Amino acid sequence: MKVNPKISEPHSADRERDLASTSLESKRIRFAVLAARLLMAGIFIYASIDKIAHPAAFAKDVYNYQILPDALINLTALVLPWLELLLGLCLLAGIWLPGAVLTVNGLLLVFLAALVFNLARGLDVNCGCFGAGGLGPSMSTGGYLLRDMAFLALGGFLFFSVFRNRFRGTKIGWSRAGLQILALLALSVAAASAVNALRTNRLPLVGDWSPAGRITTTSGERMDISLFEAQKLFANDEAVFIDARPMEDYLQGHIRGARSLPRQELDLKFIDVTKDLDLETPVITYCDGETCELSHDLALFLRDAGFVNTRVLVNGWSLWRLAGMPVESGPPSAQR
C-alpha cells in the first residue's frame, strides 16, 4: 500500500520538532548539572585551602562550636580539609561522582545542623567554613545559616541529577557510592597524617582544650589567671584591667575602672589606652564566654608590645559579675 506523502510529512515534521526540543532540553539540563558541579567544586576546594595551611587555627573554630568532644577536635581539623579538597577535585574532574556528591551533601547537612544548634543556643561563632585566615566573608551565624542553605540546595540538585538520571536508584549506584566514600575517607586520613608529620609545628592528634591549654603564648607559656588572683590584684590596685569586647558591650557594663581596648580597634586606640603604663605593669585582659578569643588575642598583642606581665581572665566578665565584684557601665570613671 502506498503512503500518501501529504499525510506522512506533517507527522514526520512533528517528530523532528519533538526530537529537537528534547535534545535542546537535555543540553540545558547537562549544562546546568555541569555548572552546579563546577561551582560546588570551587566552593569545596576554596574552603580547604586555608584550613590545610593553618590546622591549629581551624581547630579553634572547630572547638568554638562546642559540639565535638575534645579528643576529636584536632583529628577533625586535620582530616576534614583534606576531605573537602578531594571532594572538590572529584567534582571538578567528574570522577567518583556518586560517592563525592553523597559525601558533599552529608557534610553540608552536618554544617547546617551545627549552625542551627549554635543559633538555638544563642552562640554567634565564626563558622570556620573558609578557614581562619579571612578567605571567607565575616557574617553573623544567621548569615552563615542562609548561605549554607543555598549550598545545600545546590548539593540537592547535584544529588538528584547523579542518582536519578545516572543510576536511577539502583543497588549498583549505591554500592559504588559507598565504596568511593570509604576510599575518600582513607585518602583524606593518609594525606592529613603525612602532611602533619612533615610540619615543624605539627598539630597533636589529641589537644589540650582546657582554658589553661588554650590561653598560652606561642612558646607554650600559660597566660591564664584565676579569679582569686585577679580579685586580689584588683583589691590592692596592683593591676590594670583591659576589656577586649566591642565598645557597645563595654558601655553596657564592665569591671570597675577597666579600660576599653576592643581587639578590632587596636591600631586606633592602643597608644591612648596604654601611654601611661609601664611595661612592667601587671595587665589583665578579659572578654566574655569560655570560647571568647578576644582577650587572648589582645594579651598576645600586648606581650609582643612589651607588656610582659599581661594575663588573661578567661570568661572574665561573667565570672566577675557572678562573684559580686564591683562593676560599672558607661565610660570608665577616670574619663567621666
N, C-alpha and C positions, 0 to 999 in steps of 0.2 A: 504494500500500500504506500502511495506517495504522500509525503508530508507537505502540507500546504505551507510554503515559506512565509506567507502573510500572517499565519497563526504562530509559528515557531519562533520567529525573530523577536517579537516583544518579550516572550518568556526568557529567551536567551539573554536579552539585554538586561532584564530584571535580575537574573542570576549574576551577571557580571557586576552589576552595581552593588548587589548584596556582598559579593566576594570582596570587592574593592573597599566597601565600607567596613567589613570585618577586618580586613588587612590593615586599614588605617587605624582602627580602634586598637588592634593588637600592638601596633607600633607605638601608639601613645602609652599603652599600659607598660610595655617594655621600657620605654624611656622614663616613665615615672618611677618604676622599680629601680632602674639604674641610678637615677638622680637621688632617690632615697638611700640607696646602698652607699653611694659615694659620700653623701652628706653625713650619714651615720659613721662611716669610716673616718672621715675627717674629725668628727667630734671625739671619737674614742682615741684616735692617735694623738690629737692635740691635748686631750685630758691626761694622757700618760706621761708626757714629756717632762714636766717639772717635777712630778711625783717620783719618777725614776731617778732624776738628778738629785732630789732632796728628800730622801726617805724619812729622815728624822723629823723634818718639818711636817710632812704628810702624816706621820704617826701622831703628832699633836692634834691634827684635825680629826683623825680617827678617834682619839681619846675624848675630844670635846663632845662627841655625840653621846657619850655616857651610855653606850649600849653593849659593846663587847666587853668581856672580862679582860682584865689587864694582861693576862697571859697570851691573848690573841691579837693584841693591838699591833705590836711590831711585825708579827708574821703577816698580818693583813696589809700593813703599809708596804711591805716588801713585795708581796706576790700580786696584789690587786693591780698595780700599774702595769706590770708585765702582761697580765691577762688582758687588760684594756688594749695594750699595744698590739698583741697578737690578734685580738678580735678585729681591731681596725684594719690590720693588714689582710686578714681573711676577707673582710667585706670589700676592701679595695681591689684585691686580686680576683674576687669571685670564687674562692675556693672554700671548702668545708662550710658552705653556707648554712646547711641545716643546724649544725652544732653552734656556729657563730651567731646566727640570728636568735636561736633559742637562749643562748647564754646572755646575749645583749639584752634581751627582754627581761630575763631573770634579774640581771644586775640593775636595770632601770627600775624594776618593781621594788627591789631592796632599797635603792637610793630614795625612791619616793616615800616608801614606808618609814624610813629613818627620819626624813624631814617632817612628815606628818606627826610622827611620835614626838619629835622635839618641839614642834609647833604646839601640840596639845599640852606639853609640859611647860610652855612659856619660855623655852630656851631659844635664843636667836644666835646661832653659831655660824661661823664661816663654814660653808658646806665642804670646802676642800675639793670640789669637783674637778677643778683645773689646776690643782696644786697650790702650794703656799707662796709661790713666787710672784703672784699677781698676774698670771696669764688670763684669768677669767675676771669678768666684771664683779665688783663688790655689790651685793644686794642683801636685802633682808631675807629671813627664812621664807617668808611668803613669796618673795620674788623667785627664789630658788625653786619653790614648790611649783609655781606656774611654768617655769622653764622646763623642769623635769617632766611635767605632764605633757608638754609639747613633744619632748624627746620620746616619751612612751607612746604617744600617738603615732609618731614616725616609725618606731620599732614595731608597733602593732601592724602597721601597713606592710612592713617587710615580712613579718611572721605570716600574715595571711597570704602574701604573694608566694613565698617559698613553699610553705607546707600545703597550700591548697592547689596552686597552679602547677607546682613541680611534682609533688609527691602525693597529693590528694589524700593525706592522712593514712597512707599505707604503713604497715608494720616495718617495711624496709626503710622508709624515710625516718621513722622514729628511732629505730635501732642504729642507723647510721649517725643520727644526731647525737645519741648517747655516747657512742664510741669517740666521736670527734670532740665532745665536751671533755671526756676523760683525757684525751690527748692534749687538748689546750691547757687543761689544769696542770698536767705533768710537765709540759714545756714551760709554763709560767713559773712553776716552783724551781725547775732546773735553772732557768735564766736568772731568776731573782737570787738564788743561792750562789751561783757562780759570780755574778757581778758584785754582790755584797761581800763575798770573800776577798775580792780584789781591792776593795776600798781601804784606804788608810784609816778612815773613821767609820768602820763598818758598824752597822746597827745590830745590836744583840737581838737574838730571836725572841727573848723574853726581857722586857724592860721594867724598870722601877718607875711606876706611875703614881707613887705616893707624892704628896706635896713636897716633901724634902727631896725626893728624887727628881722632880720636875724643876724645882727652883734652885738651879745651880749656875755657876759661871761656866764659860766654855772649857775651863780646865777641870771642871767637876767639883769645885768648892761649893759647899752648901751656902745659900743666901737667905734661907728662911729664918724667921724669928718667931718665938712663941708669943702668945697673947700676954702671958705673965711678964715676960721680959719687956715687951712693948709698953705695958702698963707701968712698969717700974721706971722706965726711961721717961715716960710722959709725966709721971708724978714728980720726978726730980728735975723736970725741964732740961733733960740732957740730950734730947734728940729732936730733929725736925721731921715732921710727918708731911709727906707729899702725896696728894691724891692724883692717881693716874687716870681717873674716869673722865668722860666728857664733861665739859663745863656745866651743862644743864643738870647733870646728876649731882655735881659738886654743890651747885647753888641750892638744890633741894635739901641737902643735908650732908655733913662731913664731920670728921673728927675735929674737935675744937682746936682752933689755931693752925690747922693743916693748910698747906699751900696747894694751889691747884696748878698742875702741870700735865695736861692731857697728853697722852702718848702721841696723838696725831698732830700736836702743835708744838713739838719740841723746838723746832727751828725758830719759831716766833717768840717763845716765852722763856726759853731755857736761861738766858743771861739775866733777865729781870728777876726770875724766881730764885736764882742761886748766887747772885752777885755779892751778897753779904755773908755767904757761908765760907768757912774754912774747909779745905779739902779733907781735914781730919774729923769734921763734924759728923756724928752719927746721924744717918738719914734712914728713914723707914718709909718705903713706898707701899701703897695698898690700892686695891680696887674692890670689886665685889664678886663673889662666886668662886667656888673651888676651881673652876676651869678658866677663870679670867687670866689672860696672859699680859694684860696691860701693865700691871705693876712689875712683873718680871722683866718685860722689855725695857721699861723705864729704869729699873735698877741696873740692868746691864749697861744702858747708855750712861748712867751716872758713874758707874765704875770706870768705864772707858774714859770718861771726862776727868777722872782723878779722885772722885769721892769714894775712897777705898773702904769706908765704913758703912756702905749702903746695904740695907737688909730689906726683906720682903715680908710683910704680914699677909699671909695667904687668907683670902676671903675676909680681908680686914674690916670692911665697912659693916658687914653683917655681924661678925664676931664682936666688934666694938659696941654696937648697939645692944646686942643680946646680953653683954656683960654689964650694961647700965653705965658705961663710961661716958664722959662729957662729950656732947655733940653740939653742933650749931648749924644754921642754914644761912644762905646768902654769902656775900664775900667774907673773907677771914677778918677777924676782929681788928687786926693791926692795920687793915686797909679801909676800915669804915670811917 
